[in-house]
Amino acid sequence: MTQHTDLPSDLLPPAVRQFLGAHIVRDADTASSFLAEDAVIVDQDETFRGREETDAFLRDAGSEFEYTTERIGAHRVDDTHWVVTVRLEGTFPGGVAELDYRFALRDDLIAELVIANHPVCRNLHHLNLQWREKCLAQIAIVSTVAGHWSRAVRRARARPS
């Protein structure tokens, strides 16, 4: 069962916590040490496989930009799958991005890392904070209404004619 609680960093698995710590300060060698030999990293639909490609990705990704990284959320999916959401702000196109780092672990190492836009915020990165918060509130309202509507439809269909 998915747990959507925001976890403090110290409750993340050591490989995830230490990888992120190294990755955030752009220490590619240390970050790589937490990857399995056959690890796969997928970043925005580009795939890097094995030690040589993942090392190059960690060394070069985003190096042309200046940016800050802040962890804004984390949750455990199951014993081997974890998601950490980070917010980047910097000189890259759009200036702000919220990304999910989806980790799959094997033998206490990262076997797979998928980096993708955070689903709720996929199309909101260009908005200022005030408008973004309004949009997120509207998304929450629409989701609640859709859930109520869906349950009402199921109840209506379940009634005998």
N, C-alpha and C positions, 0 to 999 in steps of 0.2 A: 504494500500500500504506500502511495506517495505521501511524504510528509512535507508540507509547504511551510515549515517554520523557518524563520530567519535564524541561522545558527551563528554563534560567535566563532571567530577564527579558530580558537583553541579546540573546538569540537569537530573541525574538519579533519579528515585523515592526514597524517603527517606528510605524505607525498603531495597531496593537493595543497596543503598550507605552505609547505616549503617551496614547491614549484612556483606558486603565485608570488611568494615573497621575492624569489630570485627574478622571476619574469618581470615584475613591476619595476625593479631597479635595473632591468636590462642586463642581468648577469646570465647570459645564455649558457655558459658552461655548467653552472650550478643547476639551472633549470633543467638542462638536459639530463643531469644525473638522476632525476626522478622519473625518467621515461624508460619503459621497457625497450629492449634492443630492437624489437619489431614494431615499435609504436607507430601510430597513425595520427596525424594532426590534419584536421579539415578546418580551413579558415575561409569563410565567405565562398564556399563551393570550390576551393582549390585544395587538393589533397597532397600531403607530404608523407612518404612512407619510409620507415627505416631510419637508422641512426644518421646517415649522411644528410638526407633531405630534411629531417626534423631539426637537426643541429643548425643547418643553414637557415631554415625558417626562423628559429628562435633568435639567431644572430642578426638577421636582416629585416624582419618584419617591423614596419613602422619607423625604421631608422632615419627616414627622410623627414620625419616630423618631430616637433616638440609637443609633448602632451603629458598630462598628469593622469593617474589612474586611482580610482577610489572603489573599494569593494562596497557594494550597496545591498547585497543580499546573498543568501546561500541556503540551499536545502539538500537534504538527503533524499534520493529517489529510492534506493535500496542499499544493501551492504556494499555493492561495488559501483554504484552510480551516484554522482554528486553534481550539483549545478551551482556555480558561483556567478553572480551577476556583478559586472563592473561598469563603472561610468568613466569614460575617457573624455577629457576636454583638452583641445589643443589646436595646432595649426593645420590639421588635415581638413579636407573638404567637409563642410557641414559643422565643423568645430566641436560637436558633442556627439557621443555615441554611447549607447548602453548595450553591452554585449553579454551573452550567456556563455560561460566556459563550461561545457558539459564533459565531465570526466568519467571515463570507465577505467576501473582499476583491476589489476591482475597481479597477484603475488606482491602486494604492497607497492606496486609501481603503476604509473599511468600507461595504460595500454592504448587508450584512444582519447583524444581531446578534440571536441568539435566546438569551434568558436563561431557564433552566429548572432545576429541582431536579436535583442531581447524582444519576444513576440509582442508584448503590449505596446512597446515604444517604437516599433519598426518604422512607422511613418510620422513620428512626432518629434524627431531629433532637431528639426529646423525651427521649432517653436520656442519662444522664450518661456521661462519657468512658470509664469502666471498662466499662460494659455495652455501649457503642457498639463498643469495640474487640473485645469478645467476639462481638458480632453480626457484625462485619465478618470476623472469623476464621472463624466458622461459614459465612458466605456463600462464602468462599474454598474451604472444605472441600467444601461442597455442589457448587460449580461444578466442582471437580476430579473428584468422584465422578460427577457427571452426564456429564462428558466421557468418563471411562473407560467408563461404562455405554453411552453412545451409540456409542462405537467397538466395544464388544463386540457390540452389537445389529447393527451394520453388518456385522461379520465373520460373525456367525451367519447373516445373510440371504444373504451372498455364497457360503456353502458350498453345494455341490450336494447335493440331497436323496438 
